Structures are given as structure tokens and as C-alpha cells.
Amino acid sequence: MQARNEQFVQSLLEQGEFATRDDVIDAALERWRLQRDEFASLRAMVQLGIDELDRGEGAPLDIDDVIARGRERLAAGTPQA
């Protein structure tokens, strides 16, 4: 695995995407930090939903309505919420 990573880093440097190995490491760590934070946020949102369902605050999912609203958004070019 280490040799594969070394080859990847070397190819990034040769392609000029990064100037130094430290730049590659900094970018990788920043991406990892952002991904970790995004996952933590997602887990918190999922837990909120689970807690709401546990309190009986959920509503049945009407799949036909979800599909219809999705089609309307696609037709209107509106990004998903």
C-alpha cells in the first residue's frame, strides 16, 4: 500500500498538481477533516430523525408524492433541497 501511495504522490508532483509532498499531505488531511466533519453532521441529522420517530413525530412516507415532487423539480430545473 505504501508503494502505491508513493507512486500516486509522485505522479501528482510530476503532473504539477502540487509543488511539494507537504502540499499533497496538507490537501489530503484537509479533505479528510472536511469529510469527517460532514459525516459527523450527517450522523447528527440522522439521530435527530430517529429521535423524532421514537417520540412518534414521524409521518408515513407517500412515495408517489415524493416521485411527483421530484419530477416537478427536474422539469423546473430546481435543485433538490
Backbone as CSV, one residue per row, in Angstrom:
resi,resn,N_x,N_y,N_z,CA_x,CA_y,CA_z,C_x,C_y,C_z
1,MET,0.831,-1.195,0.000,0.000,0.000,0.000,0.872,1.253,0.000
2,GLN,1.936,1.226,0.789,2.788,2.405,0.874,3.423,2.719,-0.475
3,ALA,3.850,1.694,-1.193,4.455,1.927,-2.506,3.435,2.534,-3.456
4,ARG,2.216,2.060,-3.373,1.144,2.608,-4.224,0.908,4.077,-3.910
5,ASN,0.891,4.420,-2.640,0.700,5.815,-2.236,1.870,6.681,-2.694
6,GLU,3.074,6.143,-2.559,4.263,6.875,-3.008,4.186,7.157,-4.505
7,GLN,3.763,6.149,-5.269,3.639,6.336,-6.714,2.595,7.402,-7.038
8,PHE,1.497,7.381,-6.295,0.436,8.360,-6.526,0.940,9.773,-6.224
9,VAL,1.611,9.932,-5.100,2.152,11.240,-4.730,3.143,11.701,-5.788
10,GLN,4.005,10.795,-6.213,4.997,11.158,-7.226,4.318,11.599,-8.521
11,SER,3.252,10.903,-8.910,2.558,11.285,-10.146,1.900,12.661,-10.007
12,LEU,1.381,12.970,-8.836,0.791,14.295,-8.608,1.845,15.386,-8.727
13,LEU,3.017,15.105,-8.184,4.110,16.076,-8.261,4.583,16.245,-9.699
14,GLU,4.719,15.139,-10.420,5.179,15.202,-11.807,4.182,15.922,-12.709
15,GLN,2.890,15.780,-12.405,1.854,16.436,-13.201,1.713,17.915,-12.839
16,GLY,2.383,18.312,-11.787,2.342,19.712,-11.388,1.112,20.088,-10.572
17,GLU,0.377,19.084,-10.100,-0.810,19.390,-9.282,-0.418,19.948,-7.918
18,PHE,0.754,19.531,-7.437,1.279,20.012,-6.165,2.757,20.291,-6.339
19,ALA,3.261,21.226,-5.551,4.668,21.600,-5.652,5.552,20.708,-4.774
20,THR,5.017,20.297,-3.628,5.820,19.510,-2.690,4.994,18.382,-2.090
21,ARG,5.688,17.420,-1.495,4.999,16.334,-0.786,4.158,16.891,0.365
22,ASP,4.685,17.908,1.037,3.934,18.528,2.132,2.606,19.097,1.635
23,ASP,2.610,19.664,0.436,1.363,20.192,-0.134,0.352,19.071,-0.357
24,VAL,0.837,17.922,-0.819,-0.045,16.764,-1.033,-0.635,16.318,0.296
25,ILE,0.217,16.204,1.301,-0.235,15.768,2.626,-1.229,16.762,3.210
26,ASP,-0.938,18.061,3.099,-1.858,19.086,3.607,-3.225,18.985,2.942
27,ALA,-3.237,18.807,1.621,-4.511,18.704,0.898,-5.270,17.450,1.310
28,ALA,-4.551,16.343,1.464,-5.203,15.092,1.861,-5.793,15.200,3.263
29,LEU,-5.046,15.787,4.167,-5.543,15.937,5.540,-6.731,16.895,5.608
30,GLU,-6.701,17.950,4.826,-7.828,18.891,4.804,-9.081,18.194,4.287
31,ARG,-8.935,17.415,3.216,-10.077,16.680,2.665,-10.612,15.677,3.673
32,TRP,-9.701,14.994,4.351,-10.104,14.028,5.363,-10.859,14.717,6.501
33,ARG,-10.363,15.884,6.929,-11.033,16.628,8.002,-12.436,17.059,7.577
34,LEU,-12.551,17.580,6.355,-13.861,18.007,5.860,-14.824,16.834,5.766
35,GLN,-14.333,15.711,5.269,-15.182,14.525,5.148,-15.624,14.042,6.530
36,ARG,-14.713,14.029,7.478,-15.041,13.615,8.848,-16.118,14.526,9.435
37,ASP,-15.972,15.834,9.218,-16.957,16.787,9.728,-18.315,16.604,9.054
38,GLU,-18.300,16.335,7.742,-19.555,16.108,7.021,-20.260,14.856,7.540
39,PHE,-19.494,13.799,7.784,-20.089,12.571,8.313,-20.663,12.797,9.710
40,ALA,-19.959,13.556,10.533,-20.446,13.845,11.880,-21.760,14.617,11.811
41,SER,-21.830,15.576,10.899,-23.060,16.353,10.726,-24.203,15.460,10.243
42,LEU,-23.902,14.589,9.296,-24.917,13.674,8.779,-25.403,12.736,9.874
43,ARG,-24.476,12.193,10.665,-24.879,11.307,11.770,-25.792,12.043,12.744
44,ALA,-25.483,13.313,13.029,-26.309,14.095,13.957,-27.713,14.290,13.387
45,MET,-27.812,14.570,12.079,-29.130,14.748,11.459,-29.927,13.453,11.473
46,VAL,-29.260,12.348,11.205,-29.942,11.045,11.242,-30.435,10.767,12.656
47,GLN,-29.608,11.055,13.651,-30.021,10.826,15.035,-31.215,11.684,15.405
48,LEU,-31.257,12.935,14.909,-32.426,13.787,15.160,-33.685,13.148,14.592
49,GLY,-33.580,12.613,13.389,-34.723,11.948,12.774,-35.158,10.722,13.552
50,ILE,-34.190,9.940,13.994,-34.510,8.754,14.795,-35.199,9.159,16.088
51,ASP,-34.679,10.193,16.730,-35.293,10.679,17.972,-36.724,11.135,17.735
52,GLU,-36.976,11.840,16.630,-38.338,12.278,16.306,-39.254,11.078,16.099
53,LEU,-38.775,10.083,15.385,-39.579,8.882,15.162,-39.861,8.167,16.475
54,ASP,-38.855,8.095,17.343,-39.046,7.464,18.654,-40.105,8.180,19.483
55,ARG,-40.250,9.492,19.273,-41.272,10.262,20.002,-42.625,10.232,19.292
56,GLY,-42.703,9.500,18.190,-43.957,9.401,17.450,-44.236,10.601,16.574
57,GLU,-43.227,11.366,16.233,-43.408,12.583,15.450,-43.254,12.348,13.945
58,GLY,-43.047,11.115,13.542,-42.858,10.820,12.128,-44.185,10.780,11.381
59,ALA,-44.097,10.904,10.084,-45.276,10.814,9.221,-45.002,9.733,8.178
60,PRO,-46.041,9.026,7.768,-45.835,7.995,6.746,-45.309,8.624,5.457
61,LEU,-44.461,7.899,4.768,-43.878,8.370,3.523,-44.815,8.035,2.375
62,ASP,-45.178,9.050,1.616,-46.011,8.857,0.425,-45.078,8.872,-0.778
63,ILE,-44.656,7.687,-1.202,-43.658,7.588,-2.259,-44.140,8.210,-3.566
64,ASP,-45.426,8.102,-3.844,-45.952,8.715,-5.069,-45.799,10.232,-5.026
65,ASP,-46.001,10.817,-3.851,-45.828,12.265,-3.702,-44.357,12.646,-3.855
66,VAL,-43.466,11.861,-3.286,-42.033,12.135,-3.407,-41.613,12.103,-4.875
67,ILE,-42.066,11.099,-5.596,-41.730,10.974,-7.016,-42.294,12.149,-7.805
68,ALA,-43.539,12.517,-7.534,-44.166,13.624,-8.255,-43.427,14.934,-8.007
69,ARG,-43.053,15.190,-6.738,-42.318,16.416,-6.433,-40.938,16.411,-7.070
70,GLY,-40.303,15.246,-7.105,-39.000,15.139,-7.757,-39.094,15.430,-9.243
71,ARG,-40.123,14.898,-9.876,-40.318,15.153,-11.305,-40.588,16.627,-11.563
72,GLU,-41.362,17.263,-10.692,-41.633,18.694,-10.837,-40.329,19.503,-10.738
73,ARG,-39.478,19.135,-9.789,-38.206,19.846,-9.626,-37.315,19.651,-10.843
74,LEU,-37.267,18.436,-11.340,-36.464,18.171,-12.535,-36.966,18.973,-13.723
75,ALA,-38.281,19.019,-13.892,-38.865,19.750,-15.007,-38.596,21.241,-14.888
76,ALA,-38.599,21.744,-13.647,-38.383,23.170,-13.421,-36.899,23.528,-13.336
77,GLY,-36.045,22.503,-13.301,-34.609,22.759,-13.153,-34.227,23.242,-11.781
78,THR,-35.047,22.934,-10.775,-34.805,23.356,-9.421,-33.936,22.320,-8.705
79,PRO,-32.845,22.749,-8.049,-32.022,21.792,-7.327,-32.790,21.177,-6.160
80,GLN,-32.393,19.989,-5.797,-33.054,19.303,-4.695,-32.681,19.961,-3.388
81,ALA,-33.627,19.922,-2.454,-33.387,20.513,-1.143,-32.777,19.515,-0.200
